[in-house]
Amino acid sequence: MKSNSTRVTVLVVLFLLTSVALAAAQDQTINMKEHQLTKKEVKALIVSAKTPEDHLKLASYFKGEARQQEASAMYHEEMAELYDPKTQMTQHCKSLAESLKNAAEAASSMAAEHEKMAAQARENK
C-alpha cells in the first residue's frame, strides 16, 4: 500500500514539474514567434545563406527545434511512467521519447554547424 502511494506521489510531482516546464516553454515560444522563421524561409535561407547573420538565423531556428523536441521527449518519458508497464503504450512512449531525443540532438548539431558557418563567413569578410 505504501509503495503505491509513493509511486502516485512521484508521478504527481513529475506531472506538475512537466506542466511547469511546458508552460515555460510555451511562454518562450510565444515570445520568439515574432522572430521565428517559417519553414519556407528556412528552406530559402538554407539555399541562399552566405552572411553570418543568415547562418545565425538558421542556428537559432535549429536551436528552437531542438528545445521543442527535448520538451516532447520529456513529456513522453513521463507518460511512459504513467502507463501500466504491461501495456504496449509504455514501450510506445519510451520509443517515441528516444526518437525525439535523437531529433533534438540532430537539430542541435545543425545549429552548431550553422554557428561555425557564421564564424567562417565573418573571417572571409
N, C-alpha and C positions, 0 to 999 in steps of 0.2 A: 504494500500500500504506500509506504513512504517513498519507494522508488518511483512509483507512478506520479506522485505529487511533485517530486523533484524534477522529473522529466517534463511535466507540464509547466512548471515554473521556468525551467531553462528555455523551453520553446516559446513561452510568452515573452521572456526577456529578449530572445533572438528576434521575435516578430516585432517588438517595439523598437529595437535598435535598427532593424531593417527599414521600418516605417520612417524613422527619423532620417536615416541615410538617403532613402529615396526622395523624401521631401526636400532635403538639402540639394540633392542632385537636380531635382525639378526646378528649384529656385535658380540654381546656377544656369541651367539650360534656358530658362526664360530670359535671364539677363544676357545670355550670349546670343540669343536668336537674332538680334538686330545685326550682329557681326558674323553670323554663321553663313557659310557658303551653301548654296543649293547644290544638288547633285550635278545639275547641268553646268554650274560654274566650276565645280571641281573637275569635271571632265575637260572643260575648256582650259583650265589652268594646267592640268597635267600635260596637255599637248603644247601649251604656249609658254609655260613658266621659264623665265630667264633671269629675272631680278631677284635679289634677296627677299624683297617684300612678297613676291609671288610664292616663293618656296616657304616662307614663314606662314603665309595664309594657309597653305596646304598642310604644313606641320600642325598648325592649330586645329585644323579640321580633323586630322587623324588622331590628335590627342583627345579631342571631344568624342570621337568614335570609340576610342579605347576606354574612356571613362564610362560611356554608356554600356559597352559590352561587359565591363567589370561589374557594374551595378546589376545587370541582368544575371550574370553568373552567380553573384552573391544571393540574389533573390531565389534562383533555382536551387542552390545548395540548401538554403533554409527550407524551401518547400520539400526537398527530399527528406529532411529531418521530420517533417510533419506527417508524411505518409507512413502507413504501416509498411515496415521493411519487407513484408512478404508479398507486397504487390509490385507489379511492373512499373508503377508510377515512380517509385523510389529510384529505380535504375534509370528511368527516362530522365528524371530531373538531374541526376548526377551526370549522366552522359551529356545532356544539354549544357550544364554548367561547365563541364570540361571543354566542350566545343567553343563556348562563349569566351572562356579564358584564353584559348588559343587565338581566337579572333582578336581579342584585346591585345595580346602580345604582338600579333602581326600589325595591327594598327599603330601600336607604339613604335614598332620597328620602322614603319613607313614614315612616321613623324620624325624620328631620329635621322633618317636618310634625307628628308627634306631640309632639316636643320643643317646637315652637312653641306647640302647643295647650296643653301643660302650663304654659308660661310665661304664656299668656293666662289660663288658669284661675287661676293664682296671683295675677295682677293683679286679677282680678274678685272675689277673696275679700273 
